[in-house]
Amino acid sequence: MTAARPLSEVKAGLSKRTMREQIADKITAMIVSGLLRPDDELPSERDLAVTLDVSRETIRGALQYLAALGMVEIAHGSRSRVVDMARWATKPQRQDDVQRYTALEVHNARCLVEVAGVRTAALSITPSALGRLRHLVHQQTGMLNDPVSFQISDMEFHTTIYEASNNRLLTAFLTDIYGYALDMRRRALLVPNAVEKSLRDHEIILTAIGRADADGAAIAMSAHLTRVHRTTQASRRTATKKI
């Protein structure tokens, strides 16, 4: 069986497709990677459009396309919902190595590479990218009770920082690292106050980047990744006790 392509490869091929197809591919990758789970409610069309920086018409077209494949359900007057993979008309193969690495291995890799990436981003970020980060963080303040929406926005926040490094290889590598252990991170965001703490970390990272403070951005990102790892470990211990 051929493994699904890494998230970075999926992202690299997006520019060759229509915007609707690009967004459909992005949502599919979220589902396959474990960021979105069966029965999860997607953000509203308006909120998803803001998070992914596209029009509502593009979001609507992407969701209709995914609904035709049996991947999401669209109900009038309510948010779209992810369908159990067993019911999909078309089943993309799950990325076999998504869960291959431990939470500690993912954490160590992110600390080695992402801290260096945010340092570069702080010195080279464009006004438009900085504006996007600010917009995402502002939007996240309304997601404290919506871990699913927050994690989608979190992915966009980190991806924007990766791209601001102006290094395509680094961006691809970091995108793949982010894709690992998403299922573990998803559970971690259910820990009380986890979303609020991550939001505060984002605000500190954003402030440092906005000041072109490379050292401050690196320190803030390191603290954020350490908090993410600790929360992930705590959620795993809690899950083990319940078994």
N, C-alpha and C positions, 0 to 999 in steps of 0.2 A: 504494500500500500504506500502510495506517495504522500508524504507529509504536506500539509498546507503550507503556503509560503509565509515567511516571517512577516510581521506587521510592516516592517520597513519596505519590503518588496511590494506589498500591497499598496502602500502609500506612494511609492515611486511610480507605479503604473497609473495612478489616478489621473494625471494630467492628460492622458490619451483618451479619456472617456468623458461623456457628458457630465455636467454637474450633478444631475439627478443620479446617474450611475455611480459617481464618485461618493456621494453621500450614502447611497445604498450599500456600497462596498464598505464604507467606514462603519456603518451600523452593524453590518454582517460580521466584521472583524471584532467588534465589541462583544457580540454574542458568542462567537466561536472561541474567543480568548477567555471567556468567563466573566468579563466586566459586566455584561448583562446576562441575566438568568431567566429561565422559563417563568412566566407569570409576572415578571417585572413590568411595571408601567413606565413607558417612556415619558420624558418631559413633554409638555404641550408643544404643539407645532411652533408657537411663537417663541417659547423658551429654547427649544432645540435649534431654531433658526438663529437666535442670538448667540448661543453657545458655539455653534459650528460656523457662524459667520456667513450664512447664505440666506436666501429669501424663503418665506413661508411656502411659496409655490414649489420651490425645489424640495423642501422637506416633505410636502404633501405628495409630490410625485415619487420620491424615494420610498415613502411608506406604502404607497399604493403598489409599487413594484414589488416590495417585500411581502406585502399581503397576498399578491398574486402567486408568490412562491410558497405561501403557507408559513412564512417565518414570523409574521406579526398579525395580530388581529386589530382591525379598526372598527370601533363602535361609535356611532353618532352620539355626541354629547359627553364622551369620556375619552381618556387618554388611550393611545395605542398600547397593546400589551404583547410581550414576547411569547411566542408559542413554543411548547415543548419540542425539542429537536426531532423526537420520534414521529411527529406529525408533519414535518416539513415535506413539501412536495419535492424540493431540491435540497440535498444535504451536503454542504461543503464539508470536507474532511477536517476534523479537529486537528489543530497544530499539536503533533505528538509530543513535542518537547516543551510545551508551555509550562507543564508542572514538573519538568525534569530536575530543576534546581531547587535547593532549599531556600527558605526565607533569608537565612544568614548569607548564603552565597549571593543572592540577588542584592541584599543590602550592601555587602562589601563592594560589589561591582559598581553599584550606583554611586557609592561614596568616592570610589577611585575616579570615575569618569564624569559624573554629573556635576560634582563640585567644581571640577576644572572647566566644564562647559558653561556653568553659570558665571564663572569669573570672566570668561571670554565674552559672554553675552552682555554683561554689564558695561563693557567697554565698546561694544560694537552694535548694540541694538538700535534699530531705526525708530523714528518717532511713531510710525504706524504700528510697529510691533509692540512698542511700549504702551501705546493707546489700547491695543487689544488686550494686553495683560491687565491693564487697569479696568477695562470693561468686564473681563472675566471675573476678577476679584469682586467687583461691585455686584455682579450677578450672584456670586456665591454667597453673599450675605443673606440672600433669600432662600438658600438651600439647606439650612441647618437641620431641618427635619426631613430632608429628602436625599438620603445617601446615594441613590442611583443617579439623580441629576448632578449631584456634587462630583461624583467620580468621573462622569463624562466631562464636566467642566475642568476637573483636575487634570485629565489627560490632555485637554486642549491647552491648559496653562503651561504644563511642562513641555509639551511639544513646541509651543511658541518660543520658549526659552531655548530649546535645542536648536531650532531653526535660526535664532538670533546669533548663534555662534558662528554662522557663515561657513560651516564646515559640513559638507554633505555626508561624509563618511561618519563623522561624529554623530550627526543627527540620526542617521540610520541605525547606528550601534545603540544609541540611547533609546531610540524608539523600540528596538527589540528588547532591551533590558526592562523597559517599563512594562512590556507585554508579559513578562514572566511573573508567575505567582499572583496574577490578578485575582484569582479566586480567593486566595488567602487575604489579600488586601480588602476585598469586598466584605468579607466577614468582619475585618477589623474596623471598618467604618460604622458597624452596628454597635460598637462599644460606646457607652454614654460619653458625650462630649468630644468624641473623636473628630467629628466633622468640624466643630467649632475650633478645636486646637489646630487642625490643619489649615483652616481659614486664617487664623492669626499668623501662622508660619508664612503663608502666602503673602500676607500684607507686609511682613517684615522683609521678605525676599524682594517684593516689588519696590519697596521704599529704597532699598540698597541699589537695585538696578536703576531706578529713576535718578539716583544721585551719581551714577557711574562709579559706584563704590565697589570695586571688584573684590576687595578683601571682605567687606561687610556682606556682600552677596554670597560669597563662598562660606562664610561662617553661618549665615542664616540657612543656606541650603543644607549644610552638614547637620545643623540642629534639627531641621525638618526631617531629613532622612532617618536620623536616629530616633526621632519620635515615632515616625511611621513604623520602623522596625519593632520598637517596643510595644506599640499598640497591636501589631500583627502577632507578636509572640504572646501577648496577654490574651488575645482572642482565641488563639490555638489552645492555650492552657484551659480556658473556660470551656471550649468545645470538647476537650478530652475528658474533663470532669463530668460532662453530661452524658457521656457514652456509657 
